[in-house]
Amino acid sequence: MNTQNNTSLVNDLFFDGQNVRIFGTPENPLFVRTDLGEILDLVNVRKLDLEPQDLVSLKVTSGGQVRELVCVTEMGLYELMFRSRTESAKSFRRWVCEVIREIRLKGYYIRTGLTDCDRRLKAAQLEVIACEHDLAAKRTRLQQAAVLANELPGATPVGALVHDLHPDWSQQKQASLCSRIVRAAESAGFPCGHTRMPHGKVRTLRLADFAAVALAMHLISRSQGQALIHESDSASSANSAVN
């Protein structure tokens, strides 16, 4: 059985007065197993043998509390319908096929005969669901970015790398180079992370990224140094000519 978190309610429907809750996504709807058991009159629906991939355990927040619901996939739904021997199973099959088709086409199902108030309420519910999906996606992206920034795999403190590169430099000079390398790495798009040390958090870089940034800075400073030398030589030559 699979487990999923933060799954929004796609539709909360009723068939012959009985609740049918549908979670998941329009592409992969999930149906609450106990709802189906009551509608299809399946005794001990929990004990019915279904394929593990057709069962999904959902952790759903309701009224500030987290509840666990066991749902079935679309294939699990069909399996339960085929096992039902009630007269209403046939009409339920037709109804649920229409529901699934509408959900796939529109992302939701609206029963016929709705009043304007019902439609406005449903539209508001759909807007809330869309916002929940957007927030969940943004939260996931932020969590991934935080993991990348704080737990950069294979990263080393920049200060340690600079110390190995210039062990004879003063701490002030090493700290200045650390800041320059971090700024250059961030400008170039290299991921910079953090790691906690006894004296606080320090910036980290992967060794290959540090080497690339340090080499680029060395070449730039070297070319600027060569230019200054040429300018100095030219100035000396001009002074000699004047004298």
MISEPA-720982 format. One record per residue: residue in one letter; chain; x, y, z of N, C-alpha, C in turn. Coordinates in steps of 0.1 Angstrom, whole numbers, padded with zeros to 4 digits. Example, Ala and Ser with C-alpha at 12.3 -4.5 7.8 and 13.67 -1.06 7.14 Angstrom:
<nodes>
 residu chaine   n.X   n.Y   n.Z  ca.X  ca.Y  ca.Z   c.X   c.Y   c.Z
      a      A  0132 -0057  0078  0123 -0045  0078  0132 -0033  0078
      s      A  0128 -0022  0071  0137 -0011  0071  0129  0000  0079
</nodes>
This chain:
<nodes>
 residu chaine   n.X   n.Y   n.Z  ca.X  ca.Y  ca.Z   c.X   c.Y   c.Z
      m      A  0009 -0012  0000  0000  0000  0000  0009  0012  0000
      n      A  0006  0022 -0009  0013  0034 -0010  0008  0044  0001
      t      A  0016  0054  0004  0012  0065  0013  0014  0078  0007
      q      A  0004  0087  0008  0005  0100  0002  0001  0111  0013
      n      A  0007  0123  0012  0004  0134  0021 -0001  0146  0013
      n      A -0008  0155  0020 -0012  0167  0015 -0020  0166  0002
      t      A -0029  0156  0002 -0038  0153 -0010 -0051  0161 -0008
      s      A -0054  0169 -0018 -0067  0177 -0017 -0079  0169 -0022
      l      A -0090  0173 -0017 -0103  0167 -0021 -0107  0172 -0034
      v      A -0108  0163 -0044 -0112  0167 -0058 -0127  0169 -0059
      n      A -0134  0160 -0053 -0149  0161 -0053 -0155  0154 -0041
      d      A -0165  0160 -0035 -0173  0154 -0024 -0187  0153 -0029
      l      A -0190  0140 -0034 -0203  0138 -0041 -0212  0129 -0033
      f      A -0224  0128 -0038 -0234  0119 -0032 -0241  0111 -0042
      f      A -0242  0098 -0040 -0249  0088 -0049 -0260  0082 -0041
      d      A -0273  0085 -0045 -0284  0079 -0037 -0283  0083 -0022
      g      A -0279  0095 -0019 -0278  0099 -0006 -0266  0095  0002
      q      A -0257  0087 -0004 -0245  0082  0003 -0233  0090 -0003
      n      A -0224  0093  0007 -0212  0101  0004 -0202  0093 -0005
      v      A -0196  0100 -0015 -0185  0095 -0023 -0174  0106 -0023
      r      A -0164  0103 -0016 -0153  0113 -0015 -0142  0109 -0025
      i      A -0137  0118 -0033 -0127  0115 -0043 -0115  0124 -0041
      f      A -0103  0118 -0039 -0091  0126 -0036 -0082  0124 -0049
      g      A -0069  0127 -0047 -0059  0125 -0057 -0059  0136 -0067
      t      A -0058  0133 -0080 -0057  0143 -0091 -0067  0139 -0101
      p      A -0071  0148 -0111 -0080  0145 -0122 -0074  0133 -0130
      e      A -0061  0132 -0131 -0055  0121 -0139 -0055  0108 -0131
      n      A -0054  0109 -0118 -0054  0097 -0109 -0063  0098 -0097
      p      A -0076  0097 -0099 -0085  0099 -0088 -0084  0087 -0078
      l      A -0086  0090 -0066 -0086  0080 -0055 -0099  0081 -0048
      f      A -0105  0069 -0045 -0119  0068 -0039 -0118  0062 -0025
      v      A -0124  0068 -0016 -0124  0063 -0002 -0130  0049 -0001
      r      A -0123  0040  0004 -0127  0026  0004 -0140  0023  0012
      t      A -0141  0030  0023 -0153  0027  0032 -0166  0033  0025
      d      A -0164  0044  0017 -0176  0050  0010 -0181  0039  0000
      l      A -0171  0033 -0007 -0175  0024 -0018 -0181  0011 -0011
      g      A -0176  0007  0000 -0181 -0005  0007 -0196 -0003  0011
      e      A -0200  0009  0015 -0213  0012  0019 -0223  0013  0007
      i      A -0218  0019 -0004 -0226  0021 -0016 -0228  0007 -0023
      l      A -0218 -0001 -0023 -0218 -0014 -0030 -0223 -0025 -0021
      d      A -0225 -0022 -0009 -0230 -0032  0001 -0220 -0044  0002
      l      A -0207 -0040  0003 -0197 -0050  0005 -0193 -0052  0019
      v      A -0197 -0063  0025 -0194 -0065  0039 -0179 -0067  0041
      n      A -0174 -0061  0052 -0160 -0062  0055 -0151 -0058  0043
      v      A -0154 -0047  0038 -0146 -0042  0026 -0131 -0042  0029
      r      A -0128 -0039  0041 -0113 -0039  0045 -0106 -0052  0043
      k      A -0114 -0063  0043 -0108 -0076  0042 -0107 -0081  0028
      l      A -0113 -0074  0019 -0113 -0078  0005 -0099 -0078 -0001
      d      A -0095 -0088 -0008 -0082 -0089 -0014 -0080 -0081 -0026
      l      A -0073 -0070 -0025 -0070 -0061 -0037 -0055 -0061 -0039
      e      A -0051 -0058 -0051 -0036 -0056 -0054 -0031 -0045 -0046
      p      A -0018 -0047 -0040 -0012 -0036 -0032 -0011 -0023 -0039
      q      A -0009 -0023 -0052 -0008 -0010 -0060 -0021 -0003 -0062
      d      A -0032 -0010 -0059 -0045 -0004 -0060 -0050  0002 -0047
      l      A -0042  0001 -0036 -0046  0007 -0023 -0036  0018 -0020
      v      A -0042  0029 -0015 -0034  0041 -0012 -0038  0046  0002
      s      A -0029  0048  0011 -0032  0054  0024 -0029  0069  0023
      l      A -0040  0077  0026 -0039  0091  0026 -0039  0097  0040
      k      A -0030  0107  0042 -0031  0115  0054 -0037  0128  0051
      v      A -0049  0130  0056 -0058  0142  0052 -0060  0150  0065
      t      A -0058  0163  0063 -0061  0173  0074 -0076  0177  0074
      s      A -0083  0175  0085 -0097  0178  0085 -0100  0184  0099
      g      A -0105  0196  0100 -0108  0202  0113 -0096  0204  0122
      g      A -0084  0206  0116 -0072  0208  0123 -0065  0195  0128
      q      A -0071  0183  0124 -0066  0171  0128 -0062  0163  0115
      v      A -0051  0154  0117 -0047  0146  0106 -0053  0132  0107
      r      A -0061  0129  0097 -0067  0115  0096 -0061  0107  0085
      e      A -0062  0094  0087 -0057  0085  0077 -0069  0078  0070
      l      A -0069  0079  0057 -0080  0073  0049 -0074  0063  0039
      v      A -0080  0051  0039 -0075  0042  0029 -0084  0043  0016
      c      A -0077  0046  0005 -0084  0048 -0008 -0080  0037 -0018
      v      A -0088  0036 -0028 -0085  0027 -0039 -0083  0035 -0052
      t      A -0075  0030 -0061 -0073  0036 -0074 -0085  0033 -0083
      e      A -0084  0038 -0095 -0095  0036 -0104 -0097  0021 -0107
      m      A -0085  0014 -0108 -0086 -0001 -0111 -0092 -0008 -0098
      g      A -0088 -0003 -0086 -0094 -0009 -0074 -0109 -0007 -0074
      l      A -0113  0005 -0078 -0128  0008 -0079 -0135 -0002 -0088
      y      A -0130 -0004 -0100 -0136 -0014 -0109 -0137 -0028 -0103
      e      A -0126 -0031 -0096 -0126 -0045 -0090 -0137 -0046 -0079
      l      A -0139 -0036 -0071 -0149 -0036 -0061 -0163 -0036 -0067
      m      A -0165 -0029 -0078 -0178 -0028 -0084 -0182 -0042 -0090
      f      A -0172 -0049 -0096 -0174 -0062 -0102 -0178 -0072 -0091
      r      A -0173 -0070 -0079 -0176 -0080 -0068 -0190 -0077 -0062
      s      A -0196 -0066 -0064 -0209 -0062 -0058 -0220 -0070 -0065
      r      A -0230 -0074 -0057 -0241 -0082 -0063 -0254 -0074 -0061
      t      A -0253 -0061 -0057 -0265 -0054 -0054 -0271 -0048 -0067
      e      A -0284 -0045 -0067 -0291 -0040 -0078 -0286 -0026 -0082
      s      A -0281 -0018 -0072 -0277 -0005 -0075 -0263 -0004 -0080
      a      A -0256 -0015 -0081 -0242 -0015 -0085 -0241 -0011 -0100
      k      A -0251 -0016 -0108 -0251 -0012 -0122 -0252  0003 -0125
      s      A -0262  0009 -0118 -0264  0023 -0119 -0253  0031 -0114
      f      A -0246  0026 -0103 -0235  0032 -0097 -0223  0032 -0107
      r      A -0222  0020 -0114 -0211  0019 -0124 -0213  0030 -0135
      r      A -0225  0032 -0140 -0227  0042 -0150 -0225  0056 -0145
      w      A -0229  0058 -0133 -0227  0071 -0127 -0213  0075 -0124
      v      A -0205  0065 -0119 -0191  0068 -0116 -0183  0069 -0128
      c      A -0186  0062 -0139 -0179  0064 -0152 -0181  0078 -0157
      e      A -0193  0083 -0156 -0196  0097 -0160 -0188  0107 -0151
      v      A -0187  0104 -0138 -0180  0113 -0129 -0165  0113 -0133
      i      A -0159  0101 -0135 -0145  0101 -0139 -0142  0108 -0152
      r      A -0151  0106 -0162 -0149  0113 -0174 -0149  0128 -0173
      e      A -0159  0133 -0165 -0160  0148 -0163 -0148  0153 -0155
      i      A -0143  0145 -0145 -0131  0149 -0137 -0119  0150 -0146
      r      A -0118  0140 -0155 -0106  0140 -0164 -0107  0152 -0174
      l      A -0119  0155 -0179 -0120  0166 -0189 -0119  0180 -0182
      k      A -0126  0182 -0171 -0127  0195 -0165 -0119  0197 -0152
      g      A -0115  0186 -0146 -0108  0187 -0133 -0118  0186 -0121
      y      A -0131  0185 -0124 -0141  0184 -0113 -0154  0178 -0119
      y      A -0164  0175 -0111 -0177  0170 -0115 -0187  0178 -0108
      i      A -0197  0184 -0116 -0208  0191 -0110 -0221  0184 -0114
      r      A -0228  0180 -0104 -0241  0172 -0106 -0251  0182 -0113
      t      A -0260  0176 -0120 -0270  0183 -0127 -0281  0189 -0117
      g      A -0288  0199 -0121 -0298  0205 -0113 -0293  0214 -0102
      l      A -0281  0219 -0103 -0276  0228 -0093 -0282  0242 -0094
      t      A -0284  0248 -0082 -0288  0262 -0082 -0276  0271 -0084
      d      A -0279  0284 -0086 -0268  0294 -0088 -0260  0294 -0075
      c      A -0266  0293 -0064 -0258  0293 -0051 -0249  0281 -0050
      d      A -0254  0269 -0055 -0246  0257 -0055 -0234  0259 -0064
      r      A -0236  0265 -0076 -0225  0267 -0086 -0215  0277 -0080
      r      A -0219  0287 -0074 -0210  0297 -0068 -0202  0290 -0057
      l      A -0208  0282 -0049 -0201  0275 -0038 -0191  0265 -0044
      k      A -0195  0258 -0054 -0186  0248 -0060 -0174  0256 -0067
      a      A -0177  0267 -0073 -0166  0275 -0079 -0156  0279 -0068
      a      A -0161  0284 -0057 -0153  0288 -0046 -0145  0276 -0040
      q      A -0151  0264 -0039 -0144  0252 -0035 -0133  0249 -0044
      l      A -0135  0249 -0057 -0125  0246 -0067 -0113  0256 -0067
      e      A -0117  0269 -0064 -0106  0279 -0063 -0097  0276 -0051
      v      A -0103  0272 -0040 -0096  0268 -0028 -0087  0256 -0031
      i      A -0092  0246 -0038 -0084  0234 -0041 -0072  0238 -0050
      a      A -0075  0247 -0060 -0064  0252 -0069 -0053  0259 -0061
      c      A -0057  0267 -0051 -0048  0275 -0043 -0040  0265 -0034
      e      A -0047  0255 -0029 -0040  0245 -0021 -0029  0237 -0029
      h      A -0032  0234 -0041 -0023  0227 -0050 -0011  0237 -0053
      d      A -0014  0249 -0055 -0003  0259 -0058  0006  0261 -0046
      l      A  0000  0262 -0034  0008  0263 -0022  0016  0251 -0019
      a      A  0011  0239 -0022  0018  0227 -0019  0030  0226 -0029
      a      A  0028  0230 -0041  0039  0230 -0051  0050  0240 -0047
      k      A  0046  0252 -0043  0056  0262 -0039  0063  0258 -0026
      r      A  0056  0251 -0017  0062  0246 -0005  0072  0236 -0008
      t      A  0069  0227 -0018  0079  0217 -0022  0091  0223 -0028
      r      A  0089  0233 -0037  0101  0239 -0043  0110  0246 -0032
      l      A  0103  0253 -0022  0111  0260 -0012  0119  0250 -0003
      q      A  0112  0238  0000  0119  0228  0008  0131  0222  0000
      q      A  0129  0220 -0013  0140  0215 -0021  0152  0225 -0021
      a      A  0148  0238 -0023  0159  0248 -0023  0166  0249 -0009
      a      A  0158  0248  0001  0164  0248  0015  0174  0236  0017
      v      A  0170  0225  0012  0178  0213  0013  0191  0215  0005
      l      A  0190  0221 -0007  0201  0223 -0015  0210  0233 -0009
      a      A  0205  0244 -0003  0213  0254  0003  0220  0250  0016
      n      A  0213  0242  0024  0218  0239  0037  0225  0226  0038
      e      A  0222  0217  0029  0229  0204  0030  0234  0200  0016
      l      A  0243  0209  0011  0249  0207 -0002  0258  0195 -0002
      p      A  0254  0184 -0009  0262  0171 -0008  0276  0174 -0013
      g      A  0286  0168 -0006  0300  0169 -0010  0306  0183 -0009
      a      A  0300  0192 -0001  0305  0206  0000  0315  0207  0011
      t      A  0324  0217  0010  0334  0219  0020  0334  0234  0024
      p      A  0336  0237  0037  0337  0251  0040  0347  0259  0032
      v      A  0342  0271  0027  0351  0279  0018  0363  0283  0025
      g      A  0362  0286  0038  0374  0291  0046  0385  0280  0047
      a      A  0381  0267  0048  0391  0257  0048  0398  0255  0035
      l      A  0390  0257  0024  0396  0256  0011  0406  0268  0008
      v      A  0402  0280  0012  0411  0291  0011  0423  0289  0019
      h      A  0422  0284  0032  0433  0282  0040  0443  0272  0034
      d      A  0438  0261  0028  0446  0252  0021  0453  0258  0009
      l      A  0447  0267  0003  0452  0274 -0009  0463  0284 -0005
      h      A  0461  0291  0005  0470  0302  0010  0472  0301  0025
      p      A  0479  0291  0030  0481  0289  0044  0489  0300  0051
      d      A  0497  0307  0043  0506  0318  0048  0499  0331  0049
      w      A  0487  0332  0044  0479  0345  0045  0474  0348  0059
      s      A  0472  0360  0062  0465  0364  0074  0451  0360  0074
      q      A  0445  0359  0086  0430  0356  0087  0422  0366  0080
      q      A  0425  0379  0081  0418  0390  0075  0418  0388  0059
      k      A  0430  0385  0054  0432  0383  0040  0424  0371  0035
      q      A  0424  0360  0043  0417  0348  0039  0402  0351  0039
      a      A  0397  0358  0049  0383  0361  0050  0378  0369  0039
      s      A  0387  0379  0034  0383  0387  0023  0382  0379  0010
      l      A  0392  0370  0008  0391  0361 -0004  0379  0352 -0003
      c      A  0375  0347  0009  0363  0339  0011  0351  0346  0006
      s      A  0349  0358  0010  0338  0366  0006  0337  0369 -0009
      r      A  0349  0371 -0015  0349  0374 -0029  0346  0361 -0037
      i      A  0351  0350 -0032  0348  0337 -0039  0333  0333 -0038
      v      A  0327  0335 -0026  0313  0332 -0025  0304  0341 -0034
      r      A  0308  0354 -0034  0300  0363 -0043  0302  0359 -0058
      a      A  0314  0356 -0062  0316  0352 -0076  0309  0339 -0079
      a      A  0309  0329 -0069  0302  0317 -0072  0287  0319 -0073
      e      A  0281  0327 -0065  0267  0330 -0066  0263  0337 -0078
      s      A  0272  0346 -0083  0269  0354 -0095  0270  0344 -0107
      a      A  0279  0334 -0106  0281  0325 -0117  0270  0313 -0117
      g      A  0262  0313 -0107  0252  0303 -0106  0256  0290 -0099
      f      A  0268  0290 -0092  0272  0278 -0085  0264  0277 -0072
      p      A  0259  0265 -0068  0252  0264 -0055  0261  0266 -0043
      c      A  0258  0276 -0034  0265  0278 -0022  0256  0273 -0010
      g      A  0262  0266 -0001  0254  0261  0010  0259  0267  0023
      h      A  0254  0262  0034  0258  0265  0048  0261  0253  0056
      t      A  0270  0253  0065  0271  0243  0074  0274  0249  0088
      r      A  0269  0242  0098  0271  0247  0112  0284  0243  0118
      m      A  0291  0253  0123  0304  0251  0130  0302  0256  0144
      p      A  0312  0252  0153  0311  0257  0167  0310  0272  0168
      h      A  0316  0280  0159  0315  0294  0160  0304  0300  0151
      g      A  0295  0292  0146  0284  0297  0138  0284  0290  0124
      k      A  0275  0295  0115  0273  0290  0102  0284  0295  0093
      v      A  0289  0287  0084  0299  0291  0074  0294  0287  0060
      r      A  0299  0294  0050  0295  0291  0036  0303  0279  0031
      t      A  0296  0271  0022  0303  0259  0017  0302  0259  0002
      l      A  0311  0252 -0005  0311  0250 -0019  0316  0236 -0022
      r      A  0311  0231 -0033  0317  0218 -0038  0332  0221 -0043
      l      A  0340  0211 -0041  0354  0213 -0044  0356  0217 -0059
      a      A  0349  0211 -0068  0351  0214 -0082  0346  0228 -0085
      d      A  0335  0232 -0079  0330  0246 -0081  0340  0256 -0075
      f      A  0345  0253 -0064  0355  0262 -0058  0367  0264 -0067
      a      A  0372  0253 -0072  0384  0253 -0081  0381  0261 -0093
      a      A  0369  0260 -0099  0365  0267 -0111  0365  0282 -0108
      v      A  0359  0286 -0097  0357  0300 -0094  0371  0306 -0090
      a      A  0379  0299 -0082  0392  0304 -0078  0401  0305 -0091
      l      A  0401  0296 -0100  0409  0297 -0112  0405  0309 -0120
      a      A  0391  0311 -0122  0387  0322 -0130  0391  0335 -0123
      m      A  0390  0336 -0110  0394  0349 -0103  0410  0351 -0104
      h      A  0417  0340 -0104  0432  0340 -0106  0435  0346 -0119
      l      A  0429  0340 -0130  0432  0344 -0143  0428  0359 -0146
      i      A  0417  0363 -0140  0413  0377 -0141  0423  0387 -0134
      s      A  0426  0383 -0122  0436  0392 -0115  0450  0392 -0122
      r      A  0453  0380 -0128  0466  0379 -0135  0466  0388 -0147
      s      A  0455  0388 -0155  0454  0396 -0167  0454  0411 -0163
      q      A  0447  0414 -0152  0447  0428 -0148  0461  0432 -0143
      g      A  0468  0423 -0136  0482  0426 -0132  0491  0428 -0144
      q      A  0490  0420 -0154  0498  0421 -0166  0495  0435 -0173
      a      A  0483  0439 -0173  0479  0452 -0179  0485  0463 -0171
      l      A  0486  0462 -0158  0492  0473 -0149  0507  0473 -0152
      i      A  0513  0461 -0154  0527  0461 -0156  0530  0468 -0169
      h      A  0522  0465 -0180  0524  0471 -0193  0523  0487 -0192
      e      A  0512  0491 -0184  0510  0505 -0183  0522  0512 -0175
      s      A  0528  0505 -0165  0539  0510 -0158  0551  0511 -0167
      d      A  0553  0500 -0175  0565  0500 -0184  0563  0512 -0194
      s      A  0551  0514 -0200  0549  0525 -0209  0552  0538 -0203
      a      A  0547  0540 -0190  0549  0553 -0183  0564  0555 -0181
      s      A  0571  0544 -0178  0586  0546 -0175  0593  0550 -0188
      s      A  0589  0543 -0199  0595  0546 -0212  0593  0561 -0216
      a      A  0580  0566 -0213  0577  0579 -0217  0585  0589 -0209
      n      A  0587  0586 -0196  0595  0595 -0187  0609  0596 -0191
      s      A  0614  0584 -0196  0628  0583 -0200  0630  0592 -0213
      a      A  0620  0591 -0222  0621  0598 -0234  0621  0613 -0231
      v      A  0613  0618 -0222  0612  0632 -0218  0625  0637 -0213
      n      A  0631  0628 -0204  0643  0632 -0197  0655  0632 -0207
</nodes>
